[in-house]
Amino acid sequence: MKAWTWDRYGPPDVLTLKDVDEPGIARDEVLVRVRAASVNPYDWRLTGADPKLARLEVGLRRPKPGLVCGADLAGVVERVGDEVTGLRPGDEVFGEVRLGSFAEAVAVPQDRLAVKPVRLTFEQAASVSMAAHTALQGLRDTGRIAAGQRVLVNGASGGIGTFAVQLAKAFDTEVTGVCSTRNADLVRSLGADDVVDYTREDFTQREGRYDLLIDIVGDRSLAKLRRPLTRRGTLVIVGGISARGGLLGPAAQVLRGTLAAPFVSQRIATVSWKPNSADLRFLAELMEKQQVTPVIDRTYPFTEIPEALHYLKRGHAQGKVAITMRP
């Protein structure tokens, strides 16, 4: 089968489309014939070892041999392991792997998959898992979101942000989205009650307005991010898509938040996504009810994944960038 691999660190061009063996499956895994995928900052951070901390996951000096890039996917179940329940060959599914979705087929643990919502295309479904898991778990689990709260999403027009705005509305809160001028209409269309155009207004000057702030961008100091929160408000740090290079990259903001948390009146908490089938099913229900819809900026063919990563890395995508296996 065809798959995108890399044997050295660098820009997305280090990825090479190669013929590799089709993966076997463990007893609790499912072989999925990939119909669509999507790209995430996670992908170009791993291929480029940006930050250097990423080398701990895929190889200190160079990537481990045989690694296939990609996390998000949607496709059709081709084979199931002996311990798999609830899924069978022919099922249309979506979900996530640690590595391997930029391929014609991938082995996926059953607890990282769910049945694809009927109303979604494969490209839409493949754009859900990593971004929506991060938004959901950041708001609900880390942020302890509650109906009636005032919520601010910094980075409202990106992959995670477009899900965060819609999910915050689904939890019956008053939502403010921070984005650029060109993305303001998009964020309003997702249900935001208020939009802050960061080219015209600094949202950190809005003192004491919000109960919950989820920061996806990572371009403000902790002191500034705390200012628009109420005295007992909660700051949720996703990491920071703007952080590039260095040893820690976006993890530096996470570390600063962890160290500061015991010394301030507001809650400062950090989030990283934890893919699981229960949350995928919850998201699928919201998508079937049309309370949440994936936003796709553009779609690239499977043969142009490096170009898709370059586009995403420039930082101006509205929502997600999808990959299709269709010609």
C-alpha positions in Angstrom: 0.0 0.0 0.0 1.0 3.7 -0.3 2.0 5.6 2.8 3.7 8.9 3.7 6.9 8.2 5.7 10.0 10.3 6.7 13.5 9.4 7.6 14.9 12.8 8.7 13.6 15.9 10.4 12.7 19.0 8.5 9.9 20.8 6.7 6.9 18.9 5.3 8.9 18.1 2.1 10.8 15.5 4.1 7.7 13.3 3.7 8.0 10.6 1.0 5.2 8.6 -0.5 6.4 5.0 -0.5 5.1 1.4 -1.0 5.0 -0.2 2.5 3.5 -3.4 3.8 -0.2 -3.3 4.9 -0.3 -3.3 8.7 -1.4 -6.3 10.7 -3.9 -5.8 13.6 -3.8 -6.8 17.2 -6.7 -8.5 19.0 -8.2 -5.2 20.0 -7.6 -3.3 16.7 -9.4 -2.7 13.5 -8.0 -2.4 10.0 -9.5 0.7 8.4 -9.3 1.3 4.7 -8.7 5.1 4.8 -11.1 7.3 2.7 -10.0 10.6 4.2 -7.7 12.2 6.7 -6.9 15.7 8.0 -3.7 17.5 8.9 -2.9 19.0 12.3 0.0 21.1 13.8 0.8 17.8 15.5 1.9 16.4 12.2 4.3 19.1 11.1 5.7 19.3 14.7 6.6 15.6 14.5 8.1 15.7 11.0 10.1 18.8 11.9 11.0 18.0 15.5 9.5 21.4 16.4 9.9 21.6 19.3 12.9 19.4 19.9 10.9 17.7 22.6 9.0 16.0 19.8 12.1 13.8 19.3 11.2 11.9 22.4 8.2 10.5 20.7 9.6 9.5 17.3 13.4 9.3 17.6 16.2 11.3 19.1 18.6 11.6 16.1 16.2 10.7 13.3 12.7 9.3 13.0 12.4 5.6 13.8 12.4 3.4 10.7 9.0 2.7 9.2 6.9 5.4 10.8 3.9 6.7 8.9 2.7 10.2 9.5 -0.9 11.3 10.3 -3.4 11.0 13.1 -7.0 11.9 12.1 -8.9 9.5 9.7 -12.2 8.3 8.4 -12.8 5.2 6.4 -14.3 1.7 6.1 -13.6 -1.2 8.4 -11.9 -4.0 6.5 -11.0 -6.4 9.3 -11.4 -6.7 13.0 -9.4 -8.3 15.8 -10.7 -11.2 17.9 -11.5 -8.9 20.9 -13.3 -6.2 19.0 -16.9 -5.7 19.7 -19.4 -3.2 18.2 -17.6 -2.8 14.9 -17.6 -5.1 11.9 -16.3 -5.1 8.3 -18.1 -2.6 6.2 -18.8 -0.1 9.0 -18.0 3.5 8.2 -15.9 4.9 11.0 -13.9 8.0 12.1 -11.3 8.5 14.8 -7.6 8.8 15.4 -4.3 7.0 15.7 -1.0 8.1 17.3 0.7 7.7 13.9 -0.3 6.1 10.6 -3.4 7.7 9.0 -1.5 9.2 5.9 -1.8 5.7 4.3 -4.2 3.7 2.3 -4.9 1.5 5.3 -4.2 1.8 9.1 -4.6 -0.4 12.2 -6.6 1.5 14.8 -7.4 0.5 18.5 -11.2 0.0 18.7 -11.3 2.5 21.6 -10.2 5.3 19.3 -13.0 4.8 16.7 -16.7 5.5 16.4 -19.3 5.0 13.7 -19.3 7.9 11.3 -22.3 10.3 11.5 -24.4 9.6 8.4 -24.8 13.3 7.6 -21.0 13.9 7.3 -18.8 13.2 4.4 -15.6 11.2 5.0 -13.6 14.4 4.7 -15.7 16.1 7.3 -15.5 13.1 9.7 -11.8 12.9 9.3 -11.5 16.5 10.4 -13.0 15.9 13.8 -11.0 13.8 16.2 -7.9 15.6 17.4 -9.3 19.2 17.2 -12.8 18.3 18.6 -11.4 16.1 21.4 -9.1 19.0 22.4 -11.9 21.5 22.4 -14.4 19.2 24.2 -12.0 18.1 26.9 -10.6 21.6 27.3 -14.1 23.0 27.9 -15.9 20.2 29.7 -13.2 18.3 31.6 -10.5 20.9 32.2 -12.6 24.0 32.1 -15.7 22.6 33.9 -18.0 24.6 31.7 -21.5 25.3 33.0 -24.6 26.7 31.4 -24.9 30.4 31.7 -21.2 31.1 31.9 -19.4 33.7 29.8 -16.8 31.9 27.7 -14.0 33.4 25.6 -12.2 31.4 22.8 -8.8 32.9 21.7 -8.2 31.4 18.3 -11.8 30.9 17.4 -11.4 30.4 13.6 -8.9 27.6 13.6 -9.3 23.8 13.8 -9.7 23.6 17.6 -11.4 27.0 17.9 -14.2 26.4 15.4 -15.2 23.3 17.4 -14.7 25.2 20.7 -17.2 27.9 19.7 -19.8 25.4 18.7 -19.4 23.2 21.7 -19.5 26.1 24.1 -22.9 27.1 22.6 -24.1 23.5 22.8 -23.3 23.8 26.6 -25.6 26.8 26.7 -23.1 29.5 27.4 -22.5 33.0 26.1 -19.5 32.8 23.7 -17.0 35.4 22.6 -14.6 34.5 19.8 -11.3 36.2 19.1 -10.1 36.1 15.5 -9.0 38.4 12.6 -11.2 40.7 10.5 -11.5 38.2 7.6 -12.7 35.4 10.0 -15.3 37.4 12.0 -18.3 36.4 9.8 -17.3 32.7 10.1 -17.1 32.8 13.9 -20.4 34.6 14.1 -21.9 31.9 11.8 -20.8 29.2 14.3 -22.9 30.8 17.0 -20.6 33.3 18.8 -22.5 35.9 20.6 -19.7 38.4 20.3 -16.6 38.6 18.2 -13.4 40.4 19.1 -11.3 41.4 16.0 -7.7 41.2 17.4 -6.5 43.6 14.8 -8.7 46.3 16.3 -9.1 45.4 20.0 -7.0 43.7 22.6 -9.3 41.3 24.3 -7.0 41.1 27.4 -8.1 44.7 28.2 -11.7 43.5 28.9 -11.2 43.3 32.6 -13.2 40.7 34.7 -15.8 39.7 32.0 -15.4 36.0 31.5 -15.9 32.9 33.6 -13.8 30.7 31.3 -11.1 31.5 28.7 -9.7 28.8 26.5 -6.4 30.0 24.9 -5.5 28.1 21.8 -3.0 30.6 20.3 -0.5 31.1 23.1 0.5 34.6 22.0 -0.2 36.4 25.3 1.5 36.2 28.8 -0.3 34.5 31.6 -0.8 37.9 33.4 -2.6 39.3 30.3 -4.7 36.2 29.8 -5.9 36.4 33.4 -7.0 40.0 33.2 -10.3 39.4 31.3 -11.3 36.6 33.7 -13.5 37.1 36.8 -11.7 36.7 40.1 -12.7 33.0 40.3 -12.6 32.4 36.5 -10.7 29.6 34.8 -8.0 29.8 32.2 -7.5 26.7 30.0 -4.2 26.5 28.2 -4.2 24.4 25.1 -0.5 25.0 24.4 -0.1 27.5 21.7 -0.2 27.1 17.9 2.0 30.3 17.6 4.9 28.8 19.5 7.7 27.6 17.2 11.1 26.1 17.7 13.1 25.7 20.9 13.2 22.8 23.2 9.6 23.0 24.6 7.7 25.0 22.0 4.0 25.2 23.0 4.8 23.1 26.1 6.6 26.2 27.6 3.2 28.0 28.1 1.8 24.8 29.7 4.7 24.7 32.1 4.4 28.4 33.0 0.7 27.8 33.7 1.4 24.8 35.9 3.9 26.7 37.9 1.7 29.8 38.4 -1.5 28.0 39.2 -1.0 27.5 43.0 -0.4 31.3 43.5 -3.4 33.0 41.9 -7.1 33.2 42.7 -8.2 32.0 39.3 -7.9 28.4 38.1 -5.1 27.8 35.6 -5.3 24.4 33.9 -3.8 22.8 30.9 -5.3 20.3 28.4 -4.0 17.8 25.9 -6.3 15.6 23.9 -7.1 12.1 25.0 -8.8 10.3 22.1 -11.5 7.8 23.1 -14.6 6.3 21.5 -17.0 7.6 24.2 -16.2 11.2 23.4 -16.3 10.4 19.6 -19.8 9.1 20.1 -20.8 12.2 22.1 -19.5 14.4 19.3 -21.2 12.2 16.7 -24.6 12.8 18.4 -24.0 16.6 18.4 -23.1 16.5 14.7 -26.2 14.4 13.8 -28.3 17.0 15.6 -26.5 19.7 13.6 -25.3 21.4 16.8 -21.7 20.9 15.7 -20.4 20.8 12.1 -16.7 20.5 11.0 -15.4 23.6 9.2 -13.1 22.7 6.3 -11.0 25.4 4.7 -9.8 23.3 1.8 -9.2 19.7 0.7 -6.1 18.3 -0.8 -5.6 15.0 -2.6 -3.7 12.2 -0.8 -0.7 12.8 -3.2 -0.4 16.4 -2.0 -0.1 16.0 1.8 3.2 18.0 2.1 1.5 20.9 0.4 -1.5 20.6 2.8 1.0 20.7 5.8 2.7 23.8 4.3 -0.6 25.5 4.0 -1.6 24.7 7.6 1.8 25.7 8.9 1.3 29.2 7.5 -1.4 29.6 10.2 -4.3 31.1 8.2 -6.6 28.1 7.7 -10.2 28.7 8.6 -11.1 25.5 10.5 -9.6 22.3 9.2 -7.6 21.2 6.2 -8.8 17.8 4.9 -7.2 15.0 2.8 -9.2 12.9 0.4 -8.3 9.6 -1.1 -10.6 10.3 -4.0 -8.8 11.1 -7.3 
